[in-house]
Amino acid sequence: MTFRKQMTTSESGKMKIQVIRDHLDIVKLQEKMSDIVFDYLDTSNNYQKAMRELDPLYTQVTTFYKAYITERAGEIPSSNTYWHLFIDCCAKLCYFLASSTYYSSNELQKTPEKVEQLLTVAALSLPSIEQEENGQLLLEIFSLYSEVVEDEEKITSLRHAVLEQKGAVKQCLQQFKLFVDNEITG
């Protein structure tokens, strides 16, 4: 196990999020994601730029989580504060990436399956859905999912699955693990 890895730059020259004592720096991840969302989604609707900026964060998060789980023989982390913040951030990242991908690709001409998968995992991995902020985000996820999928049975099924697990952190982490396993290998 590495105790501290220095920040590195990816091929595109963007700073990667630092890993300290086998934990991704959630504060930096949240800051970077918030900056991208504010700059390119909230204030300018520059969906392509948002997608290009969010994608490397998404890749880093999914790669980190898969490696973390693999190092621990597939065991899901405990539901402590760190992992609650981690999965919350991952769910939001998946939603914002799905949204920016959807709107930048002329509403699904190029990437319908990817957007559907990202929205599904965003809904299933969003913790604390009883809290106002996450409850509102869940409504936004379902709204976009309805627009993307246009299949009432799938929409109802996803809604039921999300409400059944009630945003429990352990189940959210498990859902994200299943997604990451399929995403990286599939």
LOFIKOL-970716 format. One record per residue (C-alpha): residue in three letters; x, y, z. Coordinates in steps of 0.25 Angstrom, whole numbers, plus 5000, padded with zeros to 4 digits. Layout:
BEGIN
<atom><code>ALA</code><X>X</X><Y>Y</Y><Z>Z</Z></atom>
...
***
This chain:
BEGIN
<atom><code>MET</code><X>5000</X><Y>5000</Y><Z>5000</Z></atom>
<atom><code>THR</code><X>5005</X><Y>5014</Y><Z>4996</Z></atom>
<atom><code>PHE</code><X>5004</X><Y>5024</Y><Z>5007</Z></atom>
<atom><code>ARG</code><X>5005</X><Y>5036</Y><Z>4998</Z></atom>
<atom><code>LYS</code><X>5005</X><Y>5038</Y><Z>4983</Z></atom>
<atom><code>GLN</code><X>5008</X><Y>5052</Y><Z>4978</Z></atom>
<atom><code>MET</code><X>4999</X><Y>5059</Y><Z>4968</Z></atom>
<atom><code>THR</code><X>5002</X><Y>5055</Y><Z>4954</Z></atom>
<atom><code>THR</code><X>4997</X><Y>5061</Y><Z>4941</Z></atom>
<atom><code>SER</code><X>4989</X><Y>5053</Y><Z>4931</Z></atom>
<atom><code>GLU</code><X>4993</X><Y>5052</Y><Z>4916</Z></atom>
<atom><code>SER</code><X>4984</X><Y>5064</Y><Z>4914</Z></atom>
<atom><code>GLY</code><X>4992</X><Y>5072</Y><Z>4924</Z></atom>
<atom><code>LYS</code><X>4980</X><Y>5073</Y><Z>4934</Z></atom>
<atom><code>MET</code><X>4983</X><Y>5070</Y><Z>4949</Z></atom>
<atom><code>LYS</code><X>4979</X><Y>5057</Y><Z>4954</Z></atom>
<atom><code>ILE</code><X>4973</X><Y>5057</Y><Z>4968</Z></atom>
<atom><code>GLN</code><X>4983</X><Y>5053</Y><Z>4979</Z></atom>
<atom><code>VAL</code><X>4982</X><Y>5039</Y><Z>4986</Z></atom>
<atom><code>ILE</code><X>4986</X><Y>5040</Y><Z>5000</Z></atom>
<atom><code>ARG</code><X>4987</X><Y>5027</Y><Z>5009</Z></atom>
<atom><code>ASP</code><X>4979</X><Y>5019</Y><Z>4999</Z></atom>
<atom><code>HIS</code><X>4968</X><Y>5030</Y><Z>4998</Z></atom>
<atom><code>LEU</code><X>4965</X><Y>5039</Y><Z>4987</Z></atom>
<atom><code>ASP</code><X>4965</X><Y>5054</Y><Z>4991</Z></atom>
<atom><code>ILE</code><X>4949</X><Y>5056</Y><Z>4992</Z></atom>
<atom><code>VAL</code><X>4950</X><Y>5071</Y><Z>4995</Z></atom>
<atom><code>LYS</code><X>4959</X><Y>5073</Y><Z>4982</Z></atom>
<atom><code>LEU</code><X>4949</X><Y>5064</Y><Z>4974</Z></atom>
<atom><code>GLN</code><X>4937</X><Y>5072</Y><Z>4979</Z></atom>
<atom><code>GLU</code><X>4944</X><Y>5085</Y><Z>4976</Z></atom>
<atom><code>LYS</code><X>4948</X><Y>5082</Y><Z>4962</Z></atom>
<atom><code>MET</code><X>4934</X><Y>5076</Y><Z>4959</Z></atom>
<atom><code>SER</code><X>4927</X><Y>5088</Y><Z>4964</Z></atom>
<atom><code>ASP</code><X>4936</X><Y>5097</Y><Z>4956</Z></atom>
<atom><code>ILE</code><X>4933</X><Y>5090</Y><Z>4944</Z></atom>
<atom><code>VAL</code><X>4918</X><Y>5089</Y><Z>4946</Z></atom>
<atom><code>PHE</code><X>4918</X><Y>5104</Y><Z>4950</Z></atom>
<atom><code>ASP</code><X>4926</X><Y>5108</Y><Z>4938</Z></atom>
<atom><code>TYR</code><X>4921</X><Y>5100</Y><Z>4927</Z></atom>
<atom><code>LEU</code><X>4907</X><Y>5095</Y><Z>4931</Z></atom>
<atom><code>ASP</code><X>4901</X><Y>5105</Y><Z>4940</Z></atom>
<atom><code>THR</code><X>4906</X><Y>5118</Y><Z>4934</Z></atom>
<atom><code>SER</code><X>4909</X><Y>5115</Y><Z>4919</Z></atom>
<atom><code>ASN</code><X>4903</X><Y>5102</Y><Z>4915</Z></atom>
<atom><code>ASN</code><X>4916</X><Y>5098</Y><Z>4908</Z></atom>
<atom><code>TYR</code><X>4913</X><Y>5083</Y><Z>4909</Z></atom>
<atom><code>GLN</code><X>4924</X><Y>5078</Y><Z>4900</Z></atom>
<atom><code>LYS</code><X>4934</X><Y>5086</Y><Z>4909</Z></atom>
<atom><code>ALA</code><X>4928</X><Y>5080</Y><Z>4922</Z></atom>
<atom><code>MET</code><X>4928</X><Y>5066</Y><Z>4916</Z></atom>
<atom><code>ARG</code><X>4943</X><Y>5067</Y><Z>4912</Z></atom>
<atom><code>GLU</code><X>4946</X><Y>5072</Y><Z>4926</Z></atom>
<atom><code>LEU</code><X>4937</X><Y>5062</Y><Z>4934</Z></atom>
<atom><code>ASP</code><X>4942</X><Y>5050</Y><Z>4926</Z></atom>
<atom><code>PRO</code><X>4956</X><Y>5050</Y><Z>4932</Z></atom>
<atom><code>LEU</code><X>4950</X><Y>5051</Y><Z>4946</Z></atom>
<atom><code>TYR</code><X>4941</X><Y>5040</Y><Z>4944</Z></atom>
<atom><code>THR</code><X>4952</X><Y>5031</Y><Z>4938</Z></atom>
<atom><code>GLN</code><X>4960</X><Y>5034</Y><Z>4950</Z></atom>
<atom><code>VAL</code><X>4949</X><Y>5031</Y><Z>4960</Z></atom>
<atom><code>THR</code><X>4945</X><Y>5018</Y><Z>4954</Z></atom>
<atom><code>THR</code><X>4959</X><Y>5013</Y><Z>4952</Z></atom>
<atom><code>PHE</code><X>4962</X><Y>5017</Y><Z>4967</Z></atom>
<atom><code>TYR</code><X>4950</X><Y>5010</Y><Z>4972</Z></atom>
<atom><code>LYS</code><X>4952</X><Y>4997</Y><Z>4964</Z></atom>
<atom><code>ALA</code><X>4967</X><Y>4996</Y><Z>4969</Z></atom>
<atom><code>TYR</code><X>4963</X><Y>4999</Y><Z>4983</Z></atom>
<atom><code>ILE</code><X>4952</X><Y>4988</Y><Z>4983</Z></atom>
<atom><code>THR</code><X>4962</X><Y>4978</Y><Z>4976</Z></atom>
<atom><code>GLU</code><X>4973</X><Y>4981</Y><Z>4986</Z></atom>
<atom><code>ARG</code><X>4962</X><Y>4977</Y><Z>4997</Z></atom>
<atom><code>ALA</code><X>4958</X><Y>4964</Y><Z>4990</Z></atom>
<atom><code>GLY</code><X>4945</X><Y>4970</Y><Z>4985</Z></atom>
<atom><code>GLU</code><X>4940</X><Y>4975</Y><Z>4999</Z></atom>
<atom><code>ILE</code><X>4932</X><Y>4987</Y><Z>4999</Z></atom>
<atom><code>PRO</code><X>4937</X><Y>4998</Y><Z>5008</Z></atom>
<atom><code>SER</code><X>4930</X><Y>5002</Y><Z>5021</Z></atom>
<atom><code>SER</code><X>4919</X><Y>5013</Y><Z>5022</Z></atom>
<atom><code>ASN</code><X>4928</X><Y>5023</Y><Z>5028</Z></atom>
<atom><code>THR</code><X>4928</X><Y>5038</Y><Z>5025</Z></atom>
<atom><code>TYR</code><X>4939</X><Y>5037</Y><Z>5015</Z></atom>
<atom><code>TRP</code><X>4932</X><Y>5026</Y><Z>5007</Z></atom>
<atom><code>HIS</code><X>4919</X><Y>5034</Y><Z>5008</Z></atom>
<atom><code>LEU</code><X>4925</X><Y>5046</Y><Z>5002</Z></atom>
<atom><code>PHE</code><X>4932</X><Y>5038</Y><Z>4992</Z></atom>
<atom><code>ILE</code><X>4919</X><Y>5031</Y><Z>4987</Z></atom>
<atom><code>ASP</code><X>4912</X><Y>5044</Y><Z>4987</Z></atom>
<atom><code>CYS</code><X>4922</X><Y>5051</Y><Z>4979</Z></atom>
<atom><code>CYS</code><X>4922</X><Y>5039</Y><Z>4969</Z></atom>
<atom><code>ALA</code><X>4907</X><Y>5039</Y><Z>4967</Z></atom>
<atom><code>LYS</code><X>4907</X><Y>5053</Y><Z>4964</Z></atom>
<atom><code>LEU</code><X>4919</X><Y>5052</Y><Z>4955</Z></atom>
<atom><code>CYS</code><X>4912</X><Y>5041</Y><Z>4947</Z></atom>
<atom><code>TYR</code><X>4899</X><Y>5050</Y><Z>4946</Z></atom>
<atom><code>PHE</code><X>4907</X><Y>5062</Y><Z>4941</Z></atom>
<atom><code>LEU</code><X>4915</X><Y>5054</Y><Z>4931</Z></atom>
<atom><code>ALA</code><X>4902</X><Y>5047</Y><Z>4926</Z></atom>
<atom><code>SER</code><X>4895</X><Y>5061</Y><Z>4925</Z></atom>
<atom><code>SER</code><X>4907</X><Y>5068</Y><Z>4918</Z></atom>
<atom><code>THR</code><X>4909</X><Y>5056</Y><Z>4908</Z></atom>
<atom><code>TYR</code><X>4894</X><Y>5055</Y><Z>4905</Z></atom>
<atom><code>TYR</code><X>4893</X><Y>5070</Y><Z>4902</Z></atom>
<atom><code>SER</code><X>4906</X><Y>5071</Y><Z>4895</Z></atom>
<atom><code>SER</code><X>4903</X><Y>5059</Y><Z>4886</Z></atom>
<atom><code>ASN</code><X>4890</X><Y>5065</Y><Z>4880</Z></atom>
<atom><code>GLU</code><X>4881</X><Y>5057</Y><Z>4890</Z></atom>
<atom><code>LEU</code><X>4886</X><Y>5043</Y><Z>4888</Z></atom>
<atom><code>GLN</code><X>4890</X><Y>5042</Y><Z>4873</Z></atom>
<atom><code>LYS</code><X>4904</X><Y>5036</Y><Z>4878</Z></atom>
<atom><code>THR</code><X>4903</X><Y>5031</Y><Z>4892</Z></atom>
<atom><code>PRO</code><X>4890</X><Y>5026</Y><Z>4897</Z></atom>
<atom><code>GLU</code><X>4894</X><Y>5013</Y><Z>4904</Z></atom>
<atom><code>LYS</code><X>4906</X><Y>5021</Y><Z>4911</Z></atom>
<atom><code>VAL</code><X>4896</X><Y>5032</Y><Z>4916</Z></atom>
<atom><code>GLU</code><X>4886</X><Y>5022</Y><Z>4921</Z></atom>
<atom><code>GLN</code><X>4897</X><Y>5014</Y><Z>4929</Z></atom>
<atom><code>LEU</code><X>4902</X><Y>5027</Y><Z>4935</Z></atom>
<atom><code>LEU</code><X>4888</X><Y>5031</Y><Z>4939</Z></atom>
<atom><code>THR</code><X>4885</X><Y>5017</Y><Z>4945</Z></atom>
<atom><code>VAL</code><X>4897</X><Y>5017</Y><Z>4953</Z></atom>
<atom><code>ALA</code><X>4895</X><Y>5031</Y><Z>4957</Z></atom>
<atom><code>ALA</code><X>4881</X><Y>5028</Y><Z>4963</Z></atom>
<atom><code>LEU</code><X>4885</X><Y>5015</Y><Z>4969</Z></atom>
<atom><code>SER</code><X>4898</X><Y>5020</Y><Z>4976</Z></atom>
<atom><code>LEU</code><X>4893</X><Y>5034</Y><Z>4981</Z></atom>
<atom><code>PRO</code><X>4893</X><Y>5033</Y><Z>4996</Z></atom>
<atom><code>SER</code><X>4884</X><Y>5040</Y><Z>5006</Z></atom>
<atom><code>ILE</code><X>4872</X><Y>5042</Y><Z>4996</Z></atom>
<atom><code>GLU</code><X>4864</X><Y>5047</Y><Z>5008</Z></atom>
<atom><code>GLN</code><X>4872</X><Y>5059</Y><Z>5009</Z></atom>
<atom><code>GLU</code><X>4866</X><Y>5071</Y><Z>5001</Z></atom>
<atom><code>GLU</code><X>4879</X><Y>5073</Y><Z>4992</Z></atom>
<atom><code>ASN</code><X>4880</X><Y>5059</Y><Z>4988</Z></atom>
<atom><code>GLY</code><X>4865</X><Y>5057</Y><Z>4987</Z></atom>
<atom><code>GLN</code><X>4865</X><Y>5069</Y><Z>4977</Z></atom>
<atom><code>LEU</code><X>4876</X><Y>5063</Y><Z>4969</Z></atom>
<atom><code>LEU</code><X>4869</X><Y>5049</Y><Z>4969</Z></atom>
<atom><code>LEU</code><X>4857</X><Y>5056</Y><Z>4963</Z></atom>
<atom><code>GLU</code><X>4866</X><Y>5062</Y><Z>4952</Z></atom>
<atom><code>ILE</code><X>4873</X><Y>5049</Y><Z>4949</Z></atom>
<atom><code>PHE</code><X>4859</X><Y>5042</Y><Z>4948</Z></atom>
<atom><code>SER</code><X>4854</X><Y>5054</Y><Z>4939</Z></atom>
<atom><code>LEU</code><X>4866</X><Y>5052</Y><Z>4929</Z></atom>
<atom><code>TYR</code><X>4865</X><Y>5037</Y><Z>4930</Z></atom>
<atom><code>SER</code><X>4851</X><Y>5038</Y><Z>4926</Z></atom>
<atom><code>GLU</code><X>4855</X><Y>5047</Y><Z>4914</Z></atom>
<atom><code>VAL</code><X>4866</X><Y>5038</Y><Z>4910</Z></atom>
<atom><code>VAL</code><X>4860</X><Y>5024</Y><Z>4912</Z></atom>
<atom><code>GLU</code><X>4845</X><Y>5027</Y><Z>4908</Z></atom>
<atom><code>ASP</code><X>4841</X><Y>5013</Y><Z>4913</Z></atom>
<atom><code>GLU</code><X>4832</X><Y>5014</Y><Z>4925</Z></atom>
<atom><code>GLU</code><X>4835</X><Y>5000</Y><Z>4930</Z></atom>
<atom><code>LYS</code><X>4849</X><Y>5003</Y><Z>4931</Z></atom>
<atom><code>ILE</code><X>4847</X><Y>5016</Y><Z>4938</Z></atom>
<atom><code>THR</code><X>4838</X><Y>5010</Y><Z>4948</Z></atom>
<atom><code>SER</code><X>4847</X><Y>4998</Y><Z>4950</Z></atom>
<atom><code>LEU</code><X>4859</X><Y>5008</Y><Z>4953</Z></atom>
<atom><code>ARG</code><X>4850</X><Y>5017</Y><Z>4962</Z></atom>
<atom><code>HIS</code><X>4846</X><Y>5005</Y><Z>4970</Z></atom>
<atom><code>ALA</code><X>4860</X><Y>4999</Y><Z>4972</Z></atom>
<atom><code>VAL</code><X>4865</X><Y>5013</Y><Z>4976</Z></atom>
<atom><code>LEU</code><X>4854</X><Y>5015</Y><Z>4986</Z></atom>
<atom><code>GLU</code><X>4856</X><Y>5001</Y><Z>4991</Z></atom>
<atom><code>GLN</code><X>4870</X><Y>5003</Y><Z>4995</Z></atom>
<atom><code>LYS</code><X>4867</X><Y>5016</Y><Z>5001</Z></atom>
<atom><code>GLY</code><X>4880</X><Y>5022</Y><Z>4998</Z></atom>
<atom><code>ALA</code><X>4888</X><Y>5013</Y><Z>5008</Z></atom>
<atom><code>VAL</code><X>4902</X><Y>5016</Y><Z>5007</Z></atom>
<atom><code>LYS</code><X>4907</X><Y>5001</Y><Z>5007</Z></atom>
<atom><code>GLN</code><X>4897</X><Y>4998</Y><Z>4995</Z></atom>
<atom><code>CYS</code><X>4901</X><Y>5010</Y><Z>4988</Z></atom>
<atom><code>LEU</code><X>4915</X><Y>5006</Y><Z>4989</Z></atom>
<atom><code>GLN</code><X>4911</X><Y>4992</Y><Z>4984</Z></atom>
<atom><code>GLN</code><X>4903</X><Y>4998</Y><Z>4972</Z></atom>
<atom><code>PHE</code><X>4915</X><Y>5006</Y><Z>4968</Z></atom>
<atom><code>LYS</code><X>4925</X><Y>4994</Y><Z>4969</Z></atom>
<atom><code>LEU</code><X>4915</X><Y>4986</Y><Z>4960</Z></atom>
<atom><code>PHE</code><X>4915</X><Y>4997</Y><Z>4950</Z></atom>
<atom><code>VAL</code><X>4930</X><Y>4999</Y><Z>4951</Z></atom>
<atom><code>ASP</code><X>4933</X><Y>4984</Y><Z>4949</Z></atom>
<atom><code>ASN</code><X>4924</X><Y>4985</Y><Z>4936</Z></atom>
<atom><code>GLU</code><X>4929</X><Y>4998</Y><Z>4931</Z></atom>
<atom><code>ILE</code><X>4944</X><Y>4995</Y><Z>4932</Z></atom>
<atom><code>THR</code><X>4943</X><Y>4980</Y><Z>4927</Z></atom>
<atom><code>GLY</code><X>4931</X><Y>4982</Y><Z>4918</Z></atom>
***
